[in-house]
């Protein structure tokens, strides 16, 4: 298996205004590719400045990206994808929470914006590839097929949020940072050597379109407050809330339960029911998930057939866990070798074969050790 060909390509580099995408664009240009930088304007009313490490797509970010492109010596444009982003990412995020699920907007953005809307436009304009600052690796197997693999440095690996890319999208993807064993400090040092002013700029964290980090406040403005009950596993009311959307499976803090459990141990969110606006809480052991079903699978290559053994990742910064998985009539059935916790409908499960990303799917239901199947 070899790295993808380094023949000169016409490359569109997505430049967020941060250090990773700037260094990725610089490396692509240094490798001899014909690179053009583009900043995606994803907010209809962007703020002028970021708030520390929160948010993105501000006017400041656009200017930082332009300055980086000038230093690299590549053409630069700003593309307005705000309406597409609102429809495909923000509205989807709100709808998922309203339905009692826990979405991952970064996966949706990669699927719908960076490697769908952006890539389609790039190909229409004659570009060969889209380059981003993600830490992942694309390699070519002996048959010439492209595969997505983890980054060389597992500490920075971002393949989980790229697990939605299909074979066609991978054929036009370029990740210049993925195959280098460098720390973030070394990436910043490289940016400084290249004269890129973003070398010391803070990384973005949390959800980019919720700049203040207050997800519950954002959802409350969109969905309105709706008082409901917090109940235990027997259905007994133990507290109340202002909106079920403010909770996630596995949550422990902020439950506002008036009295402790009989055993004196902490309680966690076990289920969120948007139908009757009820949040169910219980002991940590009740979070143990032994199996799940997942829908809307997307495969980074040919879809697997039959039952197979893989490792699975359930969150962007989570570890791997061994599983057995089988695709039946478009639904992925997954059984865990050992129970796992913090699994919620709406999240993505990404399957791996060694370092290779097999594909991803959206969790629909979970089966727990002590309860019947819960449907999100």
Buried (B, 14 or more C-beta within 10 A) or exposed (E): EEEBEEEEBBBBBBBBBBBBBBBBBBBBBEBEBBBBBBBBBBBEEBBEEBEEEBBBBBBBBBBBBBBBBEBBEBEBEBBEBBEBBBEBBBEBBBEBBBBBBBBBBBBBBBBBBBBBBBBEBBBEEEBBBBBBBBBBBBBBEEEEEBBBBBBBBEEBBBBBBBBBBBBEBBBBBBBBBBBBEBEBEEBBEBBBEBEBBBBEBEEBEBBBBBBEBEBBEBBBEBBEEEEBBBBBBEEEEBBEBBBBBBBBBBBEEEBEBEEEBEEEEBBBBBBBBBEEBBBBBBBBEBBBBBBBBBEEBBBBBEEBEEEBEBBBBBBBEBEBBEBBBBBEEEBBBBBBEEBBBBBBBBBBBBBBBEBBBBBBBBBBBBBBEBBEEBEB
